[in-house]
């Protein structure tokens, strides 16, 4: 040791070293020997003295190929002291922050991956690491950053979102753009058909593509390849494959061309009505290769102006819809058609239907609360005549009177005389003043109770328990109108005011 340095050193008995008037040349290793209390001989202690200086984080570039997995980045830093603490990494692509990733304590970052065969161009970009040694640099900055610029070298791939089906109109010529990402210049693109025959070869132009990296939309350099297919109908609507090459290698991927046309008109399967709505069930036709929706047009009969309602298509084989907010006892007509982005289908025929609203509806309900539910009967009137014959006297059936008890507990007897009189006089039934109905029941064994309810504001509800029986009233008029073998019972309610039918 230099004698001048030794003059400035002071070593205590416990190897405590003190250097007076420290200078740069004092940097180095110092050894202190002292007797050991446990072992014979001396024990040495080595002290290393370094001059603290600013730490430095390097900026660098790394290139990865598809088969290099996992991909590990290193935040390289130097300085004294060399005890470093690292923060999260940030990943930027063309200035867009696409993700923030936790690194390891040693300054390394392993890029996440699921499939080792994926090219993962979205791993490319600029990665920024953050590091400190808790002393800072000469400018007093406690944290410093370093960058790693990552480039992926591999074959071309389709830009996201991936498009494998191209829907076009059936016209004489079709132009399709294919968007590709590549680590180097594209050389050529070959279009092959189903038979692996080369249809055409085209060049691709450099362009800026809007794609999606790690869930973030970004603009990145890429290529656009334009394909022109002439006479795009019939056999040209098929599957194709594309082979494209760059300086590294080539890649092949498949796509399909499907025709797009106007949709086919839907088919009306059934419809029915209540007092304020019409329920329509339809079967969609062909969508023409694109998403379709349905338009129902409706109006009151003799009105010139149509109203319309949009019905979304959920992809099911049957679509239904309620045309609501209608007027009771009103004649309506409706028709419908389908539409997609190409155009509209032809319209269906015009359907005519009455909304209900008379004293008795052509529907069968189990209770008064069921009036708010969709009817179970069909919209076709003929299908419900087996149960209820609405406002139509049928004088060919056997006419039987019943005993009916009113509010005052008085008994009224309704026979066939006045019914016959009304029929002979041919009196018209005006729905605005009509306060009675005529109900025909088929002779079917009663299995349970059911109720017939008036559904307008003029007629109170009348509950009829058809499980009860009543003896027919015998009279000369009834006997003259009855025919042998006809077992149908007929009941007419005149001025119905909540009668209770009881077993006579």
Beta strands, then each sheet from edge to edge (+ up, - down):
strand 1: 9-11
strand 2: 17-19
strand 3: 28-35
strand 4: 42-49
strand 5: 53-57
strand 6: 60-65
strand 7: 72-74
strand 8: 77-80
strand 9: 85-86
strand 10: 89-93
strand 11: 96-101
strand 12: 108-110
strand 13: 125-132
strand 14: 144-153
strand 15: 157-158
strand 16: 165-169
strand 17: 173-181
strand 18: 186-192
strand 19: 198-202
strand 20: 204-213
strand 21: 216-230
strand 22: 239-246
strand 23: 250-260
strand 24: 267-273
strand 25: 278-283
strand 26: 293-300
strand 27: 307-311
strand 28: 319-323
strand 29: 331-339
strand 30: 351-354
strand 31: 403-405
strand 32: 411-413
strand 33: 437-441
strand 34: 489-493
strand 35: 500-501
sheet 1: 1+ 2-
sheet 2: 3+ 4-
sheet 3: 5+ 8-
sheet 4: 6+ 14+ 13- 9+
sheet 5: 6+ 14+ 13- 10+ 11-
sheet 6: 7+ 12-
sheet 7: 15+ 17- 21+ 20-
sheet 8: 16+ 23+ 22- 18+ 19-
sheet 9: 24+ 25- 28+
sheet 10: 27+ 26- 29+ 30-
sheet 11: 32+ 31- 35+
sheet 12: 33+ 34-
end
